[in-house]
Amino acid sequence: MKLLEGKTAIIFGVANKRSIAWAIAQTLHNAGARLALTYQGERIEENVRELAGTLKDPIILPCDVTKDYEIEQVFQDLSHSFEKLDILVHCVAFARKEELERDFHHTTREGFRIALDVSAYSLPAITKRALPLMEKKGGSVFALTYLGGYLVVPHYNVMGVAKAALETSIRYLAYELGESKIRVNGISAGPVNTLAARGITGFTKMLDVYRERSPLKRNISAAEVADTGLFLASDLSKGITGEIIYVDAGYHITGT
Ligand code: NAP
């Protein structure tokens, strides 16, 4: 029997075939889970529908995570197809380009608000709406984060502040939802060449630095992040909650 046979999952944040969310979708699907994917805006819809064509019986729903009514609609629609929800995956982040280009101390109030809203508040916002479907049997929630939420990484700027808020949200949610047997964790991934990553100034240099300095002397792949996602989604991790797992070839343990 497959690891996620009979399980259902919703994944937020597939934009294209390079998205970490898509790697996670494929891995959870191969492990037997039935999937719902969300996309933001018509621009992305065609991409996501084309990718989802390779999955068995997927559910595709629009969702801009800054809009409460769209989140409500997602879970209302989902409740018609899924009796219960076992897995919720958060792979959503956004900061305005200019906030990543200038120094952090020039971050605007609006730029700060947008980055925190999309990249951090969205986790409690979607988790809250998922509860009626998740509380029935318990489940696993996990979100994607980055080292820049804990240490200073040049150019990561307000996204680092948003990831710090996301990681703290993971711990508060884990604390509150434990009694409902819902586990909440994070995966802190090393750099992977995606649409969002390319918005970070000096991203290519970052890949070089990780290759040179990480203990494993290489970059990681989206598929490796997805494998850890499978672990967190499955009962193999049933004793773990409130944790951030680094999938970064060990880079985070190094000093100078
Ligand atoms: P990606 O493919 O560009 O995914 C980011 C997703 O966020 C896109 O699907 C994007 O949709 C979505 N998004 C942005 N604003 C949204 C909104 N208001 N409502 C709903 N969705 C919205 O890039 P990725 O690298 O795979 O990112 C996935 C996650 O991994 C993010 O949390 C990112 O911070 C994290 N991460 C990435 C790396 C890396 O190096 N790539 C490393 C560590 C952590 P649109 O394209 O339509 O805006």
Boltz pocket constraint, residues with backbone or C-beta under 6 A from the ligand:
constraints:
  - pocket:
      binder: B
      contacts: [[A, 12], [A, 13], [A, 14], [A, 15], [A, 16], [A, 18], [A, 19], [A, 20], [A, 21], [A, 39], [A, 40], [A, 41], [A, 44], [A, 63], [A, 64], [A, 65], [A, 66], [A, 90], [A, 91], [A, 92], [A, 93], [A, 94], [A, 118], [A, 144], [A, 145], [A, 146], [A, 187], [A, 188], [A, 189], [A, 190], [A, 191], [A, 192], [A, 193], [A, 194], [A, 195], [A, 196], [A, 197]]
      max_distance: 6.0
